[in-house]
Amino acid sequence: MALVSRTQDPVLSNSLFITKNLPSLEFENALSEDEKQLLHLRNNSHAILVTQCALATAIVNILNAAKRYISEHLMSQKDLETDKRNSITGNGPNVGIIGCGQLGSQISNCLLTIGQVEAKNLHISTRRPESLDHLSQKGVQCYYDNKRLISSVDVVILCVLPSQVSVVAQEIKDAISPSLVILCPFSSFSLHRLHKILGSDNLIPFGIQRSDVAVNSNYNYNVGVVKALESRNIVLGTCPIGVVKEGSMVHTDERVAESLILAVANVCTVHGCSIDQTLDIISKSVFGENEKNKAQNTNLLTSKEFGFNPTMGSHSRAFPHFNLVDSYSKGTLLQKHLQTNQAIQKSFATRYCHIFDDYIYKRTFGHLQ
């Protein structure tokens, strides 16, 4: 009778909580003492998954915003060719996920909910597209054709097993466009190796690092990823810069922020934006700056942080293409600036958290589509 009462309790109605306070039925009861020493890996694994999903959601959201601002800049140019202008207009970038196992399915769920990506703009290529009927019914494009996906999206997230990366790379490398941004959640491949097999340097690694010491953790493996990301503390723990990382079970490499900024700059360059336009787009999309608060903040990025002196040429020309692989591994002026400028770190963290706060606000007040 006590067990029945527990399952009727709305707080414990989830099957994960049925065994709460019933030691003989708990998973841990069947483990040896040596095996129990490994139980902390459940929280560790969950923390990594939550961080991967948070980064994917935030990066896609920022790239989406950048695309809107690029469209606004180009639409204001009266002499722009119509077909070029139409190539980047629309409701948002098409996002692709290759592989839909645990990581791919969790990321897709976060993109559709927290990231508010329209289902029609999400493409998933998986060996078993028939298993994704629940997503297809929502309008998500589900199929098994990696090359078709690469040719249809603006940003792609590789969620395949490490053993499959080389095979997938051979399928898609000839279809990768200069503007395609590739997100790499896994850490088993070095960036230089990925660069070599994919033929693209427009790669953003997630740079997730585990603590060597058993630390205090807010991560609870009993809570789903979307639910976990409703916690401000957990969201802050996934942010690359502008947060205290001591005591975190896992944390994100600071260089991820630089890779994201340079990726936005590369997309702007592909679409012919000038240096001044690119800096404005980065300011708005990455740091959430607008005309009202820009006047109060003098710490926004300038061309100098990208290695360009104003006297070297006019800001009416575009930035050159930035090699994200070399920048990540060798270090740059921009990287140093992001690591030392607290004002810009705070702006980045505020913009990052706003993505998740906005979802909670819209869901609370019924403003979600």
N, C-alpha and C positions, 0 to 999 in steps of 0.2 A: 504493500500500500504506500509505503514511503517513497518507493521508486516512481510509482504512478503520479504521486503528488509533485515530485521533482520535474517530471516531464511536462506537467501541465503549467508549471511556473513559466511565464513568458521570458524571464531572464535566462532560464536554463533550458528552454525548449529546443535549442540547437542540440543535435545529437552529440556534439563534441563535449557537452557538459553533463550528459546523463550519468557518467561515472563519478561526478564530483562528490567528494566525501564518502565514497564507497571504495576503499582501498583494494578490496579483493577483486573488483572489476576493472580497476585501472590498468592501462597499458603497461605501466612501470612494474606492476606486481609480478609479471612473468619474466622480468629481466634479471640477469645475474648482476652482482655488484660491479663487475668490470664493465658490463654493458651500460649500467646506469651512469657511469662516468662520462658517457658520450651523449647523454640526453641534452646537453647544452647546444649540441649541433642543430637541434630542431629550431631553436630560436635564431641561431646563426644563419641557417638556410633561409628562414622566413625573412630575416632582416635584409639579406641580399636580394631576395625576390621583390620585397617592398621597395627597396632602393632602385632596382632596375626599372620597375614600373613607374616610379615617381620621376626618374630622369627621362624616360621615354615620353611620358605625358608632358613634362615641362618643355623639353626640347621641341617637340612637335608643336606645342602651343606657341612658342616663341617664333618658330619658322613660319607658322600660319600668320602670325601678326606681321612679320616682316614682309610676307607676300602681299598682304593688304596695303601696307605702306608703299611698297614698290609700285603697286598698281596705281595708287594715288599720285605718285610722282610722275609716272609715265603718262597717265591720263591727262596731266596738265601740259604735256608737250604737244602742241597743236600739229607739229610736223611729223609726229611719230607714225610709222606705218601701222595700219589697222590690224593686220595679221599679227604683228609683234605684240601689240597692245592686248589683243584677245588671247594670246597664248598664256597670259598670267592672270587674267581676270577670272572671277568666279567666286564661289562661296568659301573656298579654302583649298589648301594643297591636297592632292591625292596622296594618301599615306599607304605604304605597303608593308606587309609583314610576311616574311618568308619563314615558314615553319609555325605550326600552331599546336605545340605541345603545351606543357604547363606554363612556360614563360610566355609564349606567343598568345595563348588564350587569356592570360591575366593582363598582358599589355593591351590587347584589343579591348577588353572590358574597361580598363582604365581610360583608354582613349575615347571610347563612346560615352562614358559617364563623366568622369572628372574633366577630361580634355574637351568634351563636348564636340568631338569630331562627328560630322554628319556621316551616317552609315553609308551613304552612296559614295563618299570619298575615301572609304576604307577598303583596301584590296588585301586579300589573304591568299597566299599560294601554299597549299599543303597537300601531302600525298593522299589525304582522305577528306576531300572537300565535302563529301556527303555527310560527314560527321558534324558539319557546321550548319545544319539546317536552321538552328535557332538564330544564327547570325544572318544567314541568307534571307530569312523571312523579314528581317529588319531592314534589308536593303544593302547589306555588306556584300561586296563582290568576292565570292569564294570560288576558287578553281585550283587546278594544279598545272601551272605553267609559269615557271620562274622568269623566263625571258619576257613573256607578255606583261607580267607584273612590273618588272623593271622599266619597261617602255611606257608604262601608264602612270607612274607616280613621280612625286617630287622629292619624297624622302622615303627611305626603306629601312626597316629594322630587321636585322638578321637574327632569327631565333632558332637556328638549326643547331644540331649537335656538332661538337668540334670535329667529329669524324666525317661530317657531311660538308664542311665548309669548302674544301677544295673542289668537290664535285659541283656544288652550287656555283662557285666562282667561275668555273669553266662554262657553265650554262649562261651566265648573265653578263660576263665582262664585256662582250662586244656590244651590249645594249645600254651600257651605262653612259649617261649624258654628262657633260661638264657641270651642269647645275644640280645633279642628283646628290643629295646628302645621305650618307650611309651611316646608320647607327649600329654600333657593335657592343652589345651588352656583355658578351663573354670576355674572359681574360686569358683564355688558353692559347690564343694566337697573338703574336706580337704585331704591332701596327705595321712594321716594315714588311712582315710576311704577308699580311692582308693586302698591303699596297701592291706587293709584287703579284699576287695571284688575282687580284681584282682589277689592277691597272688603273686605280683611282686613288688620289690622295685626299679626297674630300670625305675623310673618315672621322667620326666622332666616337672615341672609346668611352666607356662608362667609368673606367678607372676606379672600380670599387675595391677598397682595401679592408682587410679584416684586422682587428686588434689582436695583438699577441698576448694580451692579458685578459683574464676573465673580468668583464666590466659590468657596470650597472646598465640595464637595458630596458627600454620602453616597449620592445617588440614582444608581442604575444602571438604565438603560432596558432592559437585558437581563434584569432580574429582574421577575417578576410582582408585582402589587400586594400580594396576600396575603403572599407571601414577603418583600417589602420591609418590610411592617409587623410582621415578626418581629424587626426590629432596634429596640432600645430608642432608639438615637440618632435614627432616622428618626421614630419615634412622637413623641418629644419635640419634634422639629422641626415637627410639625403641631399641637402644643398651643397654644391661644391665650394662656395666661398661665402664669407660674411657670417659664419657661425662658429661656435666653439666646438671642436671635435674631440677634445679630451673626454674620455669616458664612454665614447661611442663604441658599440659593438662592431659596426662597419662604418666606413665613411668614404666619400667620393673625392678623388684627386682634384686639387684646385685647377689643374690644367684643362679640365673638362670645360670650364667656363670660357677659357680662351678659345678652345676649339669651336665652341658654339658661336662665339662672336666672329671668328674668322670664316666660319661656314656661312653666316649671314652676309658677310662682306663679299664672299665669292658669288653668292646668288645675285647680289646687287650688281656685281661686275658683269656677270653673264647677261643681265638684262639692260646693260648700258647706263647704269646710274653713275653719276659723278662722285668724286670723293666727298664733297659736301653733302650730297644726297644720301650717300651710304652712311656717313657719320650720323645724320639725322635719323635714318631708319634704324640703325643700331641703338641709338639713344632711346627711341620710342619702343621698339620691340623687345630689346634685351633688358633695358633698365626701367621701362615704363615711364619715361620722361615725357611731359607734355609742355606746351607753351607756358602754362601757369607756374609750374614748379621749376622749369628750366632756368628762369631768371634768378632763382634762389640757390641754384646748384652750379658751381663753377668747376666741378670735378668730373664732368663728363669727358669721354675719350676725345682726343684730337688726333690729327694725322701724325703727330710726332710719336705717339705711342705705337703706331704702325710702322715706324721707321722712315717717315716722310717729313722733310723739312719744308715749310711753306714756300721758302725761297727757291726750291728745286723745280717748281712748275706750278701751273695753275690748278686749282682745285676743281676746275670744270672737267678735267679728265678723270677716268676711272682708276680705281686701285688695280694693281696687277693681281693675278691669281695667287692666293696664298696656299702653300703646301702645308696642309694640316698635320701631316705625319712628321715632317721635319720640325715644325714649330713645337709640336708636343714633346719631341725627344731632345731637341737641342736647346730650347728655351729662347725667348724673345724679349724685347723691350715691353711689349704688351703683357706678357706673362708676369714679368717683374712688377709692372704697374698694378696689375690686378691683385698680386700677393701682398702689396704694401699699402695701397690706398684704401683706407678704411671707409671713406665716404662712398666710393664706388662699390665696395663690397656690400655695404648696407643697402644700396640701391638695388643691386642684383638680388640679394636675399629677399628684399621686400617684394620685388616683381615675381620672384620664384614662388613665394608663399601665396601671393595674390591669386595665382592660378587655381590653387586648391581652395582658398577662401571663397573665390567667386562661385565655384561649384556648390559649396555648402550653402551660400547665400541664395543662389537661384533655386536650389532644391527646396530649401526651407520656405521660400515665398512662392513656390510654384511657377518659377520663370523658366524652367528647363523645357526644351522642345520635346 
